[in-house]
């Protein structure tokens, strides 16, 4: 993608997005409803860290555009799409379980809203490695933590076009890695891979192009410096109880 085309696409996303007060870090107070935990969304949650918190690995300008333009647009478009319908007020997990019956505007924007919420929460400052239990599960499924990272990197690098890479707990309670196109995720009934997401990486160009241009592998390598393993460990523990 040429640089001017990238900024043109950002402008289009801006026009589609709700223009509200700019959010920095956690200064907007607690989130009243967490869609990640299965509660219906009632507001656009604040980013859980400042725009520059992940530098030099993810730059502040990319984070600002990604969160306040792209993510906000998905949220606004999704809310507008389900307003006044039977989907309004339902948990996203329930909507995704029947997403094949919904229009593309619901699938794409609902997925974009959820996937980004999930992505922000698995970024930041936390433990630098998986817990003992998660490490054991990773070793069982992939041979070692290093081999897991290699497999995850491959999934992210080889996703053609736009999409996401996922570590998820399958329905058989084993860990697995996959990628999904566009804004799909393993919770959707149309997904060829199904399970509980634990870790994700956004490989849409808007997630990295300002800093890394067309060097997606460099962005993927940098990602491991900002994974919040505390959150991934929590998700694994919670998923194991389900």
C-alpha positions in Angstrom: 0.0 0.0 0.0 1.4 3.4 -1.0 1.8 5.8 1.9 -0.7 8.4 0.6 -3.3 5.6 0.1 -2.7 4.6 3.7 -3.4 8.1 5.0 -6.4 8.3 2.7 -7.9 5.2 4.2 -7.2 6.6 7.7 -9.2 9.7 6.7 -12.1 7.6 5.6 -12.1 5.7 8.8 -12.1 9.0 10.7 -15.1 10.2 8.8 -17.0 7.1 9.7 -16.1 7.2 13.4 -17.8 8.8 16.2 -15.9 12.0 17.1 -15.8 12.3 20.9 -13.3 13.3 23.6 -9.9 11.9 23.1 -9.0 9.1 25.6 -5.6 8.8 27.2 -4.7 5.8 29.4 -7.1 5.1 32.2 -8.1 8.6 32.9 -11.7 8.1 31.9 -12.7 5.9 34.9 -13.7 2.2 35.1 -15.3 0.4 32.2 -18.9 -0.2 33.1 -19.4 -3.2 30.9 -16.7 -5.6 29.6 -17.7 -7.4 26.4 -14.6 -9.6 26.8 -16.1 -11.1 29.9 -19.4 -11.8 28.1 -21.3 -8.6 29.3 -23.2 -6.6 26.7 -21.3 -3.5 25.6 -22.6 -0.2 26.8 -19.7 2.2 26.0 -16.5 2.5 24.1 -13.9 1.4 26.7 -10.7 3.4 27.3 -7.4 2.1 26.1 -5.7 0.3 29.0 -2.5 2.3 28.6 -1.2 5.6 27.2 -0.6 5.9 23.5 3.2 5.9 24.0 3.3 3.1 26.5 4.5 0.5 24.1 7.3 2.5 22.4 9.6 1.8 20.7 7.9 -1.4 19.6 4.5 0.2 18.8 4.7 4.0 18.2 2.3 6.5 19.8 0.9 7.8 16.5 0.1 4.3 15.2 -1.6 3.5 18.6 -3.6 6.7 18.5 -4.9 6.2 15.0 -5.5 2.5 15.5 -7.5 3.0 18.7 -9.2 6.3 18.3 -10.0 6.0 14.5 -10.1 2.4 13.4 -11.3 0.7 16.6 -13.8 3.5 17.4 -15.3 3.2 13.9 -15.9 -0.5 14.3 -17.6 0.1 17.6 -19.8 2.9 16.3 -20.7 1.0 13.1 -21.5 -2.1 15.1 -23.7 -0.2 17.6 -25.6 1.4 14.7 -26.0 -2.0 13.0 -27.6 -3.7 16.0 -29.6 -0.8 17.3 -33.3 -1.6 17.6 -32.7 -5.3 16.6 -32.9 -8.5 18.6 -29.1 -8.4 18.9 -29.0 -5.2 20.9 -27.9 -5.9 24.5 -26.8 -9.4 23.7 -23.2 -10.6 24.7 -20.9 -10.7 21.7 -20.2 -14.4 22.4 -23.8 -15.1 21.8 -23.9 -13.0 18.7 -20.8 -14.6 17.3 -22.2 -18.1 17.9 -24.9 -17.3 15.3 -22.9 -14.8 13.1 -23.5 -16.8 10.0 -27.2 -15.7 10.2 -26.2 -12.0 10.4 -25.4 -9.4 7.7 -21.8 -8.6 6.9 -22.0 -5.3 8.7 -22.6 -7.1 11.9 -19.9 -9.7 11.4 -17.2 -7.3 10.2 -17.8 -4.5 12.7 -18.7 -6.8 15.7 -15.6 -8.7 15.0 -13.5 -5.6 14.7 -14.9 -4.2 17.9 -14.2 -7.4 19.9 -10.9 -8.3 18.4 -9.4 -4.9 19.2 -10.7 -5.0 22.7 -9.0 -8.4 23.1 -5.8 -7.2 21.5 -5.4 -4.1 23.7 -5.8 -6.3 26.9 -3.0 -8.7 25.8 -0.6 -5.8 25.3 1.2 -3.8 28.0 3.5 -4.3 31.0 3.1 -7.6 32.9 4.8 -10.9 33.3 7.5 -11.5 30.7 6.7 -15.1 30.2 3.8 -17.6 30.5 2.9 -19.1 33.8 4.1 -22.5 34.8 0.8 -24.1 33.9 0.5 -22.3 30.6 4.2 -23.1 29.7 3.5 -26.7 30.4 0.5 -26.7 28.1 2.4 -24.8 25.4 5.3 -27.4 25.6 2.8 -30.2 25.4 1.2 -28.8 22.2 4.2 -27.2 20.4 7.4 -28.8 22.0 8.6 -25.6 23.7 7.8 -22.0 24.2 10.3 -21.0 21.5 8.7 -23.4 19.0 5.3 -22.0 20.0 6.5 -18.5 19.1 7.9 -19.7 15.8 4.5 -21.3 14.9 2.6 -18.2 16.0 4.9 -16.0 13.9 4.4 -18.2 10.9 0.7 -17.9 11.2 0.9 -14.1 11.5 3.4 -13.8 8.6 1.5 -16.1 6.2 -1.9 -14.6 6.7 -2.6 -13.2 3.2 -3.9 -9.7 3.3 -5.6 -8.5 6.5 -6.4 -10.6 9.5 -5.3 -11.9 12.9 -3.1 -14.6 14.4 -4.5 -16.5 17.4 -3.4 -18.8 20.2 -6.6 -20.4 21.5 -7.8 -23.3 23.6 -9.7 -25.7 21.4 -12.9 -27.5 22.2 -10.7 -30.5 23.0 -8.9 -28.4 25.7 -5.6 -28.5 23.8 -3.8 -25.3 22.7 -3.7 -24.5 19.0 -2.6 -21.7 16.6 -4.5 -20.3 13.6 -5.0 -17.2 11.7 -8.3 -15.6 10.6 -9.2 -13.3 7.7 -10.5 -9.8 8.1 -12.2 -9.4 11.5 -13.2 -13.1 12.1 -12.2 -14.9 15.3 -12.5 -18.4 16.7 -15.7 -17.6 18.6 -17.6 -17.3 15.3 -19.7 -20.1 14.0 -18.3 -19.5 10.5 -14.7 -19.9 11.6 -13.0 -23.1 10.5 -11.2 -23.1 13.9 -13.2 -22.8 17.1 -12.2 -22.3 20.6 -11.4 -19.8 23.4 -9.0 -17.1 22.3 -6.0 -16.6 24.6 -3.6 -14.3 22.6 -4.0 -12.4 19.4 -2.0 -10.2 17.0 -3.5 -7.8 14.6 -1.8 -8.0 11.2 -3.9 -5.5 9.3 -1.5 -3.0 7.7 -3.0 -0.1 9.8 -1.5 -1.8 12.9 2.1 -1.4 11.8 2.5 0.5 8.5 3.5 3.9 9.9 6.6 2.4 11.7 7.3 -0.8 9.8 5.9 -0.1 6.3 5.8 -3.4 4.5 8.0 -5.2 7.0 5.3 -7.2 8.7 7.9 -9.8 10.1 9.7 -7.0 12.0 6.4 -5.9 13.6 5.6 -9.5 14.5 9.1 -9.9 16.2 8.6 -6.7 18.1 5.2 -7.9 19.4 6.8 -10.3 21.8 8.3 -7.4 23.7 4.9 -6.0 24.7 2.8 -9.1 25.4 1.1 -8.9 28.8 1.5 -12.5 29.9 -0.4 -11.7 33.1 -3.6 -11.3 31.0 -2.9 -14.4 28.8 -2.2 -16.5 31.9 -5.5 -15.2 33.4 -7.4 -16.1 30.3 -5.9 -19.6 30.2 -6.8 -20.2 33.8 -10.3 -19.0 33.3 -10.8 -21.0 30.1 -9.6 -24.2 31.8 -12.4 -23.8 34.4 -15.0 -23.5 31.7 
